[in-house]
């Protein structure tokens, strides 16, 4: 007996989830001692956003502005590999008699993380992906390049950028003996020998760009797949612009965004 018309099977759902999962990319996916190259694409706000995230028991909480301390404490789940329950952590925080003992409880919660997300063409995958970066070792140099708008910018309005972002991952051993990833950032202009490839990517982006809208990051679960494109009534939520942090910790707006 045939299934009803328009019925979505379990296999269809699983395939869609795998497709969505593979379209999001993080530097952790780089193979050890390898370099992945990306070409940033699109318009600020539509295809590049910044914000904060932390994990609650119901999943990630993502906002354009930094959550205040009270909201974070109330909603954050215990951090990775933390054995204490949320109730035990709250008791530690509430019973603290000084800043040091309060911090002993606060550091057990999943921490607030600043991120930058953008649309990019992944050279090895030969496809467009949504990149999310939280590592400060990548963010700081990348923010510097993006602020040099006369040198690093779109080749055409809303098009692909005029450089390739290279991210290299190597594993280093910490003082405690634990292996940790170390990232290095490089940028280079497109080479003359890549002219045909760059033109093809630029043309492909024209067809792909309307299918990506990064402010969906801020939307409720079930509506937050950036590859569903911009909703009819879509608008960037209120908040601060994409910013970079200087060596003193002060925020400044990324002028190109």
C-alpha positions in Angstrom: 0.0 0.0 0.0 1.5 3.4 -1.0 2.3 6.0 1.6 0.3 9.3 1.6 1.4 11.9 -0.9 3.9 14.4 0.6 4.7 12.0 3.4 8.3 12.4 4.8 9.8 9.0 5.6 12.3 8.3 8.4 15.0 7.7 5.8 14.2 11.1 4.3 14.6 12.8 7.7 17.8 11.0 8.4 19.3 12.0 5.0 18.3 15.6 5.6 19.9 15.7 9.0 23.1 14.2 7.6 23.0 16.8 4.9 22.5 19.7 7.4 25.2 18.3 9.7 27.8 18.1 6.9 27.0 21.6 5.7 28.2 23.1 9.0 31.9 23.2 9.5 34.3 23.8 12.4 38.1 23.9 12.5 38.1 20.8 14.7 37.3 18.9 11.5 40.7 19.7 10.0 42.9 16.6 10.0 46.0 16.7 12.2 48.9 18.6 10.5 46.7 19.5 7.6 45.5 22.9 6.2 42.0 23.6 4.9 41.3 26.6 2.7 38.1 28.6 2.7 36.8 31.5 0.6 34.5 33.8 2.6 31.3 34.7 0.7 28.4 37.1 0.9 27.1 40.1 2.7 27.6 41.2 6.3 24.6 40.4 8.5 23.1 38.1 5.9 26.1 35.8 5.5 28.3 36.7 8.5 27.2 37.1 12.1 28.7 37.2 15.6 27.3 36.2 19.0 27.6 34.2 22.1 26.6 30.7 23.0 26.5 28.3 25.9 24.7 24.9 26.5 21.6 24.4 28.6 19.9 21.1 29.3 17.6 21.8 26.3 20.4 22.5 23.9 22.5 25.4 22.8 21.5 29.0 23.7 22.7 31.4 21.1 22.3 35.2 21.2 23.6 38.2 19.4 24.6 40.0 22.6 26.4 38.6 25.6 24.0 37.0 28.1 24.1 38.6 31.5 25.5 36.8 34.5 22.1 35.9 36.0 20.7 34.4 32.8 23.9 32.4 32.2 23.9 31.0 35.8 20.2 30.1 35.6 20.2 28.4 32.2 23.7 26.9 31.8 24.2 23.2 32.3 27.2 21.7 34.0 30.3 21.8 31.8 31.8 18.8 30.0 33.0 16.0 32.3 31.7 17.9 35.4 30.4 15.4 37.9 28.5 17.9 40.1 24.8 18.4 39.5 23.3 21.8 38.6 21.8 22.0 42.1 25.1 21.3 43.7 26.8 24.0 41.6 24.2 26.6 42.4 24.6 25.8 46.1 28.3 26.4 45.8 27.7 29.7 44.1 25.0 30.9 46.5 26.9 30.0 49.6 30.2 31.5 48.5 31.6 34.1 51.0 34.2 35.6 48.6 34.9 35.9 44.9 37.3 33.0 44.8 34.9 30.5 46.3 32.1 31.8 44.0 34.4 31.3 41.0 35.0 27.7 42.0 31.3 27.1 41.4 31.0 29.3 38.3 33.8 27.5 36.4 31.8 24.3 36.7 29.1 25.7 34.4 29.3 25.5 30.6 31.1 28.7 29.7 29.8 31.5 27.5 31.7 31.4 24.2 32.0 34.2 21.7 31.8 33.1 18.1 31.9 34.3 14.5 30.0 32.4 11.8 30.1 33.0 8.1 29.3 31.5 4.7 32.4 30.1 2.9 33.4 27.9 0.0 35.4 24.9 1.3 38.1 24.1 -1.2 38.6 20.4 -0.4 34.8 19.7 -0.1 34.1 21.7 -3.2 30.9 23.1 -1.6 29.6 26.0 0.4 29.5 25.6 4.2 28.5 27.5 7.3 31.7 28.1 9.3 31.6 28.7 13.0 34.7 29.8 14.8 35.1 30.1 18.6 38.9 29.7 19.0 40.6 33.0 19.9 43.8 31.9 18.2 41.8 32.0 14.9 39.4 34.8 15.7 42.1 37.4 16.6 44.1 37.3 13.3 41.0 36.8 11.2 39.4 39.9 12.8 42.5 41.8 11.9 42.4 40.8 8.3 38.7 41.5 8.0 39.3 45.1 9.3 41.7 45.7 6.5 38.8 46.4 4.1 41.0 47.9 1.4 43.0 44.7 1.0 40.5 42.0 2.0 37.0 42.4 0.6 34.4 41.1 -1.8 35.4 40.7 -5.5 31.9 41.9 -6.4 29.1 43.3 -4.2 27.8 40.4 -2.1 30.1 38.0 -3.9 33.1 35.9 -2.9 36.1 37.4 -1.2 39.4 38.2 -2.9 41.5 35.9 -0.7 41.8 32.4 0.7 41.7 31.8 4.4 44.0 28.9 5.4 43.6 27.2 8.7 46.2 24.7 9.8 45.8 22.3 12.8 48.6 20.7 14.7 48.5 18.8 18.0 50.7 20.0 20.8 51.2 18.6 24.3 50.2 20.8 27.2 52.1 21.0 30.5 49.7 18.5 32.0 50.5 16.0 29.2 47.2 16.4 27.4 47.2 16.8 23.6 45.6 20.0 22.4 44.9 21.4 19.0 46.9 24.4 17.9 45.6 26.5 15.0 47.5 28.8 12.6 45.9 31.3 10.3 47.2 32.4 6.9 45.6 34.4 4.0 46.7 34.7 0.4 45.2 36.2 -2.7 43.8 34.0 -5.4 46.6 33.0 -7.8 46.4 33.7 -11.6 46.4 29.9 -12.2 43.1 29.7 -10.1 41.3 32.3 -12.3 39.0 29.7 -13.9 38.2 28.0 -10.5 37.5 31.4 -8.9 35.1 32.4 -11.7 33.2 29.1 -11.3 32.9 29.5 -7.5 31.7 33.1 -8.0 29.0 32.0 -10.4 28.0 29.1 -8.1 27.7 31.5 -5.2 25.1 33.6 -7.1 22.8 30.5 -7.1 23.7 29.5 -3.5 23.6 32.7 -1.6 19.8 33.1 -1.2 19.7 29.6 0.3 21.8 30.7 3.3 20.8 33.2 5.9 23.0 33.1 9.0 20.7 35.1 11.4 18.7 31.9 11.6 21.3 31.0 14.3 19.3 33.2 16.7 15.9 31.7 15.8 14.1 29.0 17.9 15.0 25.3 17.5 13.4 23.9 14.4 13.7 27.2 12.6 17.5 27.7 13.0 18.9 25.9 10.0 20.7 28.6 8.1 20.3 26.6 4.9 16.5 27.2 4.9 17.3 30.7 3.6 15.8 34.0 4.8 12.2 33.9 5.9 9.7 36.4 4.4 9.6 38.5 7.5 13.2 37.8 8.5 15.1 40.6 10.3 18.3 40.7 12.2 17.5 40.6 16.0 18.5 43.7 17.9 22.0 43.7 19.4 25.5 44.8 18.9 27.3 44.6 15.5 30.0 42.1 14.8 33.0 43.1 16.9 36.7 42.4 17.4 38.5 42.5 20.7 41.8 44.4 21.0 44.7 43.4 23.2 43.1 45.2 26.2 39.8 43.3 25.8 37.9 46.3 24.4 35.3 45.6 21.6 35.4 47.5 18.3 33.1 47.1 15.3 34.4 45.3 12.3 34.1 48.2 9.9 33.4 46.0 6.9 30.4 44.3 8.6 
